Amino acid sequence: MRADVINRVADIPCGQWNRVAGTANPFLRHEFLAALERHNCVGEAFGWYPQHIAVFDDAGILAGAAPLYLKDNSYGEFVFDWSWAEAYHRAGKPYYPKLVSAIPYTPVTGPRLLVRDDADRTMVRDMLIDKALALAAQTRCSSLHWLFTDSGDTDTLLGHGLMRRTGCHFHWHDDGYRSFEDFLSRLSSRKRKMIRRERRFVEEAGIHMEIVHGHEASEAQWLLMHDFYRSTFEKKSGMPTLSLEFFLDISRSMGMQVVLVFAWLGQRAVAGAINLRSDTALYGRHWGCTGHYHSLHFETCYYQGIEYCIENRLCLFEPGAQGEHKISRGFLPTLTWSAHWIADPFFREAIERFLAREHELMLDYQNDMRRYSPYRASGVEPDA
């Protein structure tokens, strides 16, 4: 076997990449990652330079891969290391470039060490990590970061001497709900009433909701949705990195895995949300709105997604990073992981101490947030 660095996912045949990554997780698919590169959503313009690690077997067929990017900034990662970069700057040392294994602009947990089912899993994983570490040294990177790793990859990376970082997001899990009303029946009376009231605000405003899958969406609908997406970033002084062409591309190539939610006021779209899905999970990614409509954000980004999951038997809904307001709407605190290698011994020791303290704080935070769970322990609490 050999390990190489490739500058474009398109240099690997789609079938070979997807045999390694699978097609269930939409963000790891060849179609998604190649579209980011093809439409310049990564690269020089935004400081995400593809440096993917590929392991080939003796027949030259892809046996393993890791999405990897050389970064000259920390934008679009959602595991925040701005303070680390500032500490390097104060010490007169460069923090950039660094290497990051992640899905650009996507805070979604998943595998990062991708291995073909019939390959030697331990060997391929070791080769992926060793090649990434060698590349970090070769390019004189300050650090190497694996973001939003699943539990298996996290343990493997820790076994190679990387340091764990703990975060917390808010996720919804299906508990065998038969309908949205069944879901509501598991909540406290106060939270149940709040959600019904918020949904009623939207209905009484004359707004109706529509769900459209990627292969069903017209270019006109995508123009509306991309305007919503772009406007949200512009309002927050952010950078809308994903182009209309990118969304049209994955809409055609990934079909049912792209899930759009539109909010219509008569014939006018007033809000929209972009989601992607796997066979078991829904992932909320972006939303936008033309004005202020009471509770429309909750309806478009949360309640429509929960209803979609129940109807399509999806067991997980990740609505995006952060947001304690999600708890009262059925999303519970869930720990997330990343793994980090720091080249400089002084900073490595300092960051290791920081991560140990942060880990304990995150555990305390998760336990504290669980106290606000809207769910009842058992039984159906009647409406007061």
N, C-alpha and C positions, 0 to 999 in steps of 0.2 A: 504493500500500500504506500501511497504518497500523499502528502498534504500540500496544497497550492493556495495561493492568494489570487482571487479573481476580481476584476473591476466591474463586472456587469453580471447580474443574474442571468441575463439573456445569453451569456456565453455557455451556460449549462442548458441542455435540452429540457424543455418544460416537463416532459414525462419523467426524466431522471430526478429532477429537483422535487417534484411532487411525490415521487415514490419514497423519497427520504423524509420530506416534510409532512406528507399527508395532504389531504384537501379539506379536512374537517375545520381546522383553524384557518379562517380566511386571511389573516394577516401574514401567515407563513407561506401561503401559496405563491408559486412562481408568477402567476398572473398579477397578483397584488404588488409584489416587490419589483417585478420588471416594469410595471406601469409607473411606479414612482420614479424609476430611472429614465424611462423612455420620455416622460413628460417633464423632466428637469425639476421634479419636486424634491429630489436630493441632488447633491453635486455641489459645484462651486457656488451657485447662487445662495445656498442656505448653509453651506459648511458641513454637509454630510457626504463624505467621499467614500463610496463603496470599496471595501477591502474584505470581501467575504472569504471565509475559509472553506475550502472544499477538499474532502478526502476521497481519493479514487482507489478502487481495488485494482488488482493486478491485470484485469481486463480493461482498465480505463473507464469503468462505469462508476458513477457517483455512489459512494457508500455512506457519506456523512457530510454535513455542512453546518455552518454557523453564520447567520447574518451579522456582518461586522462593518463598522464605519469609522473612518478617521475623522475626528471632529476638531474644528477650530473655534468652537463655542459650546454652550450648554443648552441651546434652545431646542425645545421640542422633545425633551427627555423625560420630564416629570419625576425624576429622582434628583432632587436639587442639590447641586454641589457648588453653588455660587460662592459660598463662604470658603470652600476649599481653594477655589481659584483666587479669591481675594487674599487668603493667607499666603499662597505662593507669591502673589504679586508684591505683598509687603516684604517678603523675604528676598525679593529680587530674583526669583526663579520663575521660569515659564511653566504654566499649567497646561497650556495648549501647545502642540496637539496632544490629543488623547485618543484612545480607541474605545468604542462603545458597541457592544452587541445588544441590539434592541430593534424594535419595529419603530421606524421614525414617526414621531408625533402621536404615539399610540401607547397609553399606559395600561396595557392589557397583559395579564399573566399568561405565560405559556412556555413551552420548551424553547431553548436556544441552542442546545446541542442536539442536532438532528441526525438520526442514525437510521439507515435502511434496516428493515425488519430482519433480514437474513444475514446482516453483517455482525462482526464481533463488537458488541456494544461498548464494552470497556475499552478496547483498543482504539476504536474510532473516537470516542469521547476524549481519551487521553491525547490523541493526535490533534484534535481540534483545539484543545486548551493549550498544548505545547506550542502549536504553530502560532496561535494568537499571542502568546507571551513572547515568542521569538520575534514576531512582527513588531510588538511594542518596543522591544530593545533595538531592533533594526531602525525603526523610524524615530527613535529617541523620544518616545511618548512619556509623559509624566505618569500615566496610569492606564489601566484597562478596566472597563466596567461592563458587567453583564446585568441588564436591567429587567425587572419583572420576570424573574426566573421561576419555574415551577419547583416544587419541593425536591424532586429527583435531581434536577440540574443544580439546584442550590447546594445540596449535599455533596455532589461531585466536585463542584468548584471549591467548596470549603476544604475538601480533601486534598486539593492542589495548593492550599495555602492562601486562598483568597479570603477576604473578610466579608462577613455578612452585614447587610444593612436592612433594617426592618422599617416598613411603612404600614399604612393602614388606609384601606378604601372601604366603600360601603356597597355591599352586594345583596341582591335579592335571590332567594332560593325557593324553588317550588316544593311544596309539601303535599303534593297530590291534590292540589286545588281543582275542583270541577268547573269553576267559573270565577269571574272577578268577585261576584257577591260571596262566593264561598271563601275566597281570600279575605274579604272584608270581615267575614264572620269570625275570623281567628284573631282580630285586633280588639283592643279595648274599645269600649263604647265611644269614648272621646275621640280617638283617632279615626274610628270608622265614620263618625259624623263629620269630622274635618274633611276627610277625603271625599265623601259624598257631596259636601258643600262646595268644595273646590271644583269638582266635576260639573256641578250644577251651574256655577258661575259661567263656565265655558259654554254650556248648552244654552243658558238664558241670554248670552251675548249673540246667539244666532250662529255660532261657529260649529261646523261639522268636521269630523276627522276622516282621513282617508289614508290607507296603507297601500303602497305601491312597491313591488319588487323590482329589482334592477332591470330584468329583461322586459318588464312591462312599461318602464318609464320612458317617456318621449324626451326628445332634446329640449323641448319647451319646458317640461317639468324640471329637467336638470338645470336649465338656466335660472329658474326660480330658486331651486334649492341651493345652487352655488351662490346666488346673491345673498341668501340667508346666511350661509356659511361665511362668506367674505365680510358681511356687515358686522357680524359678531366680533371678529378679530379687529376690524377697524374701530369699533366702538371702544374696545379695550386696549387700543394702541398695540395690538399684536400683529403678527405676520401671517397672512393667509397663504400657506405654502402649497396647498393642494389645488391644482388647476381644474377648470371645467373639463379639459381634455382627459385628465386622469380619471375623473369620476365617470365620464362617458365610457372610457376604456374598461374599467372594472365592472361597470354596469352590464356591458356586453359579454365580458368573459366570465363573470362570476354569477350572473343571473340572480337566482333565489337567495344567494348569500348577502345581497345588498337589500336592505329594508328601509324604505323611505316613509316618513310620516308627514303628511300635509295637514295643515289646519286651514279651512276655507271659510271665508265670510262672504256668502253669496258666491259669486264667480271669481272672487279675489283671494289668492293665497296670502295669508297673513303670518304664517309661521311654518317651520318645517324642521325635521330632525333626520339625520343620517345615522343609520345603524348598520352593522354587519352581524352575521350570524354564522354559527357552526351547526352541527347536528344536535348539539345539546345546550347551546348558550347563545344569548343575544348580547351584543356589545354596543352601547350608545356612544357615539363619537362626536357629533357636531349638531348644533342647532342655531336657529336665528329667527327673528321676529321683526315685523315692520313697525310695531308700536307696543304700547302697554295694554295688555288684556288680562284681566284678573285670573290668576291661576293657570294661564295657558301654558306656561313653561312646565308646570307639573304634569298637565295632561299630555302634552306633546312628548316630553322626554321620559316620563316615568309611568304614568297610568296606561298609556297606549302600549308601552313596552311590556309591562306586566301582563296585560290582557293578551298580547300577542304570544308571550311565552306560555301562558296557560292553554290557549287554544292550540298551539303547535307543539305542546309537550316538551318545551325546553326547560331544563332544570335550573338554569343560572341566568341572571341578568346583571351585567356589569355596566352601570350607566355612566362611567367615567370617573376621573380622579376627584377626591376631596368632597366636601359638602355634608356637614353634619345635619342639615335640614332633611337629608334623605332618610334618616332613621325613622322619623315619625310617619314616613310613607312606605315603610316595609323593608328598607335596606339596612342590613346589619353590618357592624364593623368586622372587617376581614383583613388579616395581616398579609402584607406583600413583602417580597424579598428581592434583593439584588446582591451581587457579589463584586468585590473590588480588589484590584491589585495596584499598589502604589510603589513606584520605583524607588523614591527617595527614602532611606531608612528613617530619618528623623520624622518626616511627615507621615510615613506609614505607622510609626508608633503612636504619634499624636492622634491620627484618624482612628486607629484601632481603639484607643481609649474613648474617643468621642462616640464611636459606634456602639461600644458596650453600654455606655450611659444612655444613649438614644434608644437602644433596644429595650431597656427596662422601662423607660418612659412610654414607649409605644405599647408595651404590654399593659401598663397602668391605664393608658388612654383607652385601649380597647375594652378593658374591664369596666372603666367608667362609662363609656358609651353604651355598653350592654345594659346598664341600669336603666337606660331610656328606651329600651325595646318596646315597640307598640303591641307586641304579641302577648296574648294571655297564655298562662301555663296550660290550661285545659278547659274544656267546656265552652259553651257559647254564652257570652254575656249579653243580656237583652238590652235593646236601646232604652235609654232612660226617657 
